[in-house]
Amino acid sequence: MGVLNAEQIARQIADGRVLLGGALRARQMQPASLDLTIARRGWRVRASFLPPPGKKVTERLKDGLLMQEIDFAQGAVLERGCVYLVELAERLKLSSDTCGAANPKSSTGRIDVFVRLVTDSVNGRRVAFDEAPAGYEGPLFAEISPRTFSILVREGASLNQLRLKQGSPRLDDAMLATLHAKEPLINGPADIEGGIGLSVDLKSASGPIGWRARRHAALIDVEAPGALDADDYFEAIAAPKTGFIILDPDEFYILASREALSIPPDYAAEMTPISPGLGEFRVHYAGFFDPGFGWSPKGPNGSRAVLEVRSHDAAFVLEHGQLVARLVYEKMAARPGKLYGEGVASNYQGQGLKLSKHFR
């Protein structure tokens, strides 16, 4: 019981529990997740929505929410500030002991594209974003809302990923403390309360401590790695002499955690938001961390977590070392055959402050 690894997901595919739209794509399988791919059809919609109990997503579209149908065969531009719903090529036919959870890919979150999984409501169940309940059988959709940059998307592109889970794999605080004592999960003492606390680094010794997105930048092709000049899309933020920065409302920032974190081979992790009472900002966009992230059998271990930050309605002072997120750990059902960054070059292993793979 636990989070299924790549080999177990492959067996789910072979058993018809996960149905692909075609052949498995290169690098679609990750150590503890499956990249989901965009099918040919999508829609621009008036607003984000979830289907009510007993209703399908496409039925809800007929209730006056549809604005325009989109064909992704030759590529389509998704404009910033708009909301889109797209069909995914994959479908699920899960057993009663298996559920799914989704998150945007790292490269998606770092260009401020908000992506959430949507499923049909079956058997009168209420549905929730980024969840496929145990026993779910049906299609998958992605809600996509570019917030800062407009993006070019084609059929087959991947913006989010799916984990499959059996049982209750999440470690409670006592289990997490025991694991940290045995094999340090971050460098230094751990603030453990509903996960390991992560704080923000605003005192980098060299180079910028973050990036702030530029308004009215050019289009980003989501399938063109290394094609863009970072200065055309972001402005660097120098370390503040005051020890804090002010987050402007509705602006997007890339920052880094002060802690270097490690995900041992038998575990997976997910970044979760802190209580709104601790700050009027959002950090959680892309939250999955695969087994082996920041980990090496030879050590030293640790890679920084990149934080995708957006303030809410009011300007907010963000202090160096301020708590911004928590990292929850889950037990793998079995160790994956290949760990994160092992055998295949990874964009983010050993990272510090780093923009998405789209930038040179």
C-alpha positions in Angstrom: 0.0 0.0 0.0 1.3 3.5 -0.8 2.0 5.6 -3.9 2.4 3.5 -7.0 5.8 3.7 -8.7 6.4 3.7 -12.5 6.5 -0.1 -12.8 3.2 -0.4 -10.9 1.6 2.3 -13.0 2.8 0.4 -16.1 0.9 -2.7 -14.8 -2.2 -0.5 -14.3 -1.9 0.4 -17.9 -1.4 -3.2 -19.0 -4.5 -4.2 -16.9 -6.7 -1.6 -18.5 -7.0 0.5 -15.3 -5.3 3.5 -17.0 -6.2 3.9 -20.6 -3.8 5.9 -22.9 -4.8 7.8 -26.0 -2.0 6.0 -27.9 1.5 4.7 -27.3 3.2 5.7 -24.1 5.2 8.8 -25.0 8.9 9.3 -24.3 9.5 10.5 -20.7 5.7 10.4 -20.0 6.4 8.0 -17.1 8.0 9.5 -14.0 9.3 7.6 -10.9 6.0 8.1 -9.0 3.6 9.6 -11.6 2.3 9.7 -15.1 2.3 12.8 -17.2 -1.2 13.5 -18.6 -1.4 14.6 -22.2 -3.8 17.0 -24.0 -6.2 15.5 -26.5 -7.4 17.3 -29.6 -10.4 19.1 -28.2 -10.9 21.9 -25.7 -13.1 24.8 -24.9 -12.8 28.3 -23.7 -15.3 28.7 -20.8 -16.8 31.6 -18.9 -15.5 30.5 -15.6 -13.9 27.7 -13.6 -16.4 25.0 -12.5 -16.9 21.6 -11.1 -19.8 19.3 -12.3 -22.5 19.0 -9.7 -23.3 15.5 -8.3 -24.5 13.1 -11.0 -23.5 15.3 -13.9 -20.8 14.9 -16.5 -18.3 17.7 -17.4 -19.5 17.9 -21.0 -23.1 18.1 -19.9 -22.2 21.1 -17.7 -20.7 22.9 -20.7 -24.2 22.9 -22.3 -25.5 25.0 -19.4 -24.3 28.3 -20.9 -20.6 28.1 -19.8 -19.1 27.3 -23.3 -17.7 30.3 -25.2 -15.6 28.7 -28.0 -14.4 25.2 -29.0 -10.7 24.7 -29.7 -8.8 22.3 -31.9 -5.3 21.5 -30.7 -4.2 19.4 -33.7 -2.2 22.3 -35.2 -1.7 24.1 -31.9 -3.7 26.8 -30.2 -2.9 29.9 -28.1 -4.4 30.0 -24.6 -4.6 33.7 -23.6 -3.6 34.9 -20.1 -6.5 35.8 -17.9 -8.8 33.3 -19.6 -10.1 29.9 -18.4 -10.0 26.8 -20.6 -11.2 23.2 -20.2 -9.4 20.6 -22.3 -9.9 16.9 -22.8 -7.0 14.7 -21.7 -6.0 11.7 -23.8 -5.9 9.4 -20.8 -9.0 7.8 -19.1 -9.3 5.9 -15.8 -10.9 2.6 -14.8 -9.6 2.4 -11.3 -10.2 -0.4 -8.9 -12.0 0.3 -5.6 -8.7 0.4 -3.7 -7.0 2.9 -5.9 -7.4 6.6 -6.1 -5.6 9.4 -8.0 -4.2 12.8 -7.2 -2.9 15.4 -9.8 -0.7 18.4 -9.8 0.8 20.8 -12.4 4.2 19.8 -13.7 7.1 21.9 -12.4 7.6 23.6 -15.7 4.0 24.5 -15.8 3.9 26.2 -12.4 7.1 28.2 -13.1 5.4 30.0 -16.0 2.4 30.8 -13.9 -0.1 28.5 -15.6 -2.8 27.3 -13.2 -3.8 23.7 -14.1 -6.3 21.5 -12.2 -7.6 18.0 -13.0 -11.4 17.7 -13.4 -13.4 14.5 -13.5 -17.0 13.6 -14.1 -19.3 13.1 -11.2 -20.3 9.4 -11.0 -22.7 7.6 -8.7 -23.9 11.0 -7.4 -20.5 11.8 -5.8 -19.3 15.3 -5.3 -16.1 15.9 -7.1 -13.0 17.9 -6.2 -10.2 19.5 -8.2 -7.1 17.4 -8.7 -8.7 14.2 -7.3 -9.9 11.0 -9.0 -11.8 9.0 -6.3 -11.2 5.3 -5.6 -13.0 3.3 -8.3 -13.4 6.2 -10.7 -14.2 5.2 -14.2 -14.4 7.8 -16.9 -12.6 10.6 -18.8 -10.2 13.2 -17.5 -10.1 16.9 -18.2 -7.7 19.7 -17.3 -8.8 23.2 -16.4 -6.1 25.6 -17.7 -5.8 29.3 -16.8 -2.6 31.1 -17.8 -2.1 33.9 -15.3 0.8 36.0 -16.6 2.0 34.6 -20.0 -0.1 33.4 -22.9 1.0 30.0 -24.0 1.0 27.9 -27.2 -0.3 24.4 -26.7 -0.5 21.4 -29.1 -2.2 18.0 -28.9 0.1 15.7 -26.9 1.5 18.4 -24.7 1.7 17.7 -21.0 0.9 20.3 -18.4 0.0 18.2 -15.3 0.7 14.7 -13.9 -1.2 12.0 -12.0 -0.2 9.9 -9.0 -2.0 6.7 -8.1 -2.3 5.7 -4.4 -3.6 2.7 -2.4 -4.4 2.9 1.3 -3.3 5.8 3.4 0.4 6.4 2.5 0.8 9.9 4.2 3.2 10.0 7.1 1.9 11.6 10.3 4.1 13.9 12.3 5.5 11.2 14.6 6.5 9.0 11.6 8.0 12.1 9.8 10.1 13.0 12.9 11.4 9.4 13.1 12.3 9.4 9.4 14.0 12.8 9.7 16.1 11.6 12.6 17.1 8.5 10.7 17.8 10.2 7.4 17.7 14.0 7.3 15.0 15.3 5.0 16.2 18.9 5.2 19.5 20.5 6.2 19.0 21.6 9.8 16.3 21.3 12.4 12.8 20.4 11.1 9.6 22.3 11.9 7.2 19.4 11.8 3.5 20.2 12.1 1.3 18.7 9.4 4.5 18.2 7.3 8.0 19.8 7.3 7.9 23.6 7.2 9.7 25.4 4.3 10.8 29.0 4.6 11.8 31.5 2.0 15.4 32.5 1.2 15.9 36.3 0.7 19.6 36.5 1.5 21.4 34.7 -1.3 25.2 35.3 -1.1 25.5 35.8 -4.9 23.1 36.6 -7.7 19.4 37.3 -7.5 17.2 36.0 -4.7 14.2 35.8 -7.0 12.5 36.8 -10.2 9.4 38.9 -10.9 7.4 38.2 -14.0 7.1 41.0 -16.6 3.7 42.0 -17.9 2.9 41.9 -21.6 5.7 39.5 -22.5 5.7 37.4 -25.7 4.1 34.0 -26.2 5.6 30.8 -24.5 5.6 27.6 -26.5 5.2 25.0 -23.8 7.1 22.3 -25.8 10.1 24.4 -26.7 12.7 24.0 -23.9 15.7 26.4 -23.8 14.2 28.7 -26.4 13.7 31.9 -24.4 15.8 34.6 -22.9 14.8 35.0 -19.2 15.3 38.7 -19.2 12.5 39.1 -21.7 10.0 37.5 -19.3 11.4 38.1 -15.8 13.3 40.8 -13.9 15.8 39.8 -11.3 15.3 40.7 -7.6 18.4 41.6 -5.7 18.8 40.6 -2.0 17.0 43.3 -0.1 19.0 45.2 2.5 15.9 45.4 4.7 15.6 41.6 4.9 12.1 41.6 3.3 10.4 42.2 0.0 6.9 43.5 -0.7 4.7 41.3 -2.8 2.5 43.4 -5.1 -1.1 42.2 -5.6 -1.6 40.0 -8.6 2.1 39.8 -9.5 4.0 36.5 -9.9 7.4 35.7 -8.3 9.8 32.9 -8.5 11.7 32.4 -5.1 13.5 29.6 -3.4 13.3 27.8 -0.1 16.0 28.4 2.5 16.0 24.7 3.2 17.6 22.1 0.9 15.4 19.1 0.9 15.8 15.4 0.2 13.2 12.8 -0.9 14.6 9.3 0.0 14.0 6.5 -2.5 11.1 4.8 -0.6 9.1 8.0 -0.3 7.4 10.7 -2.4 6.4 14.2 -1.3 4.1 17.0 -2.0 4.2 20.7 -1.2 1.1 22.0 0.4 0.0 25.6 1.2 0.1 26.9 4.8 -2.9 28.3 6.6 -4.2 31.6 5.1 -3.9 33.0 8.6 -0.1 33.1 8.2 0.0 35.2 5.1 -2.1 36.6 2.2 -0.2 34.9 -0.6 -0.1 31.6 -2.5 3.0 29.4 -2.9 1.5 26.1 -4.1 1.3 25.6 -7.9 3.4 22.5 -8.8 3.8 20.4 -5.7 5.0 16.8 -6.5 8.5 15.7 -5.6 9.6 12.3 -6.8 11.6 9.7 -5.0 15.3 10.6 -5.3 14.8 14.4 -5.6 17.7 16.0 -3.9 19.0 12.6 -2.7 22.2 10.8 -3.4 23.5 7.5 -1.9 26.9 9.3 -1.5 25.6 12.6 -0.2 25.5 15.4 0.7 21.8 15.5 0.0 19.5 18.4 -0.7 18.0 20.5 -3.5 16.2 23.8 -2.9 12.4 23.9 -3.5 11.4 26.6 -6.1 8.5 28.6 -4.8 5.9 30.0 -7.2 4.5 32.9 -5.3 1.5 35.2 -5.9 0.1 37.7 -3.4 -3.7 38.0 -3.0 -5.7 41.2 -2.7 -3.3 43.3 -0.6 0.4 44.0 -0.8 2.2 41.8 1.6 5.6 41.9 3.4 7.5 38.7 3.0 10.4 38.3 5.4 13.6 36.2 5.0 13.0 32.9 6.7 9.3 33.3 6.8 7.3 30.0 6.7 5.7 29.7 3.3 4.7 26.0 2.7 4.8 22.5 4.2 6.2 19.4 2.6 4.2 16.2 3.3 5.8 12.8 2.7 4.1 9.6 1.6 5.3 6.0 1.6 5.9 4.4 -1.8 4.2 1.1 -2.4 7.6 -0.1 -3.7 10.9 1.7 -4.5 10.9 2.7 -8.2 13.3 1.1 -10.6 14.8 4.6 -11.5 14.9 7.5 -9.1 14.4 11.1 -10.0 17.2 12.3 -12.3 18.6 8.8 -12.6 19.3 7.5 -16.1 17.5 10.4 -17.7 18.7 14.0 -17.4 16.6 16.1 -15.1 15.9 19.8 -15.4 15.7 20.4 -11.7 17.9 17.9 -9.8 20.4 19.8 -7.6 18.6 23.0 -8.3 18.9 26.3 -6.5 16.8 29.3 -7.7 15.8 28.2 -11.2 13.3 29.2 -13.9 11.4 26.7 -16.0 13.0 24.6 -18.7 11.7 27.0 -21.4 14.5 29.5 -20.6 18.1 29.5 -21.6 
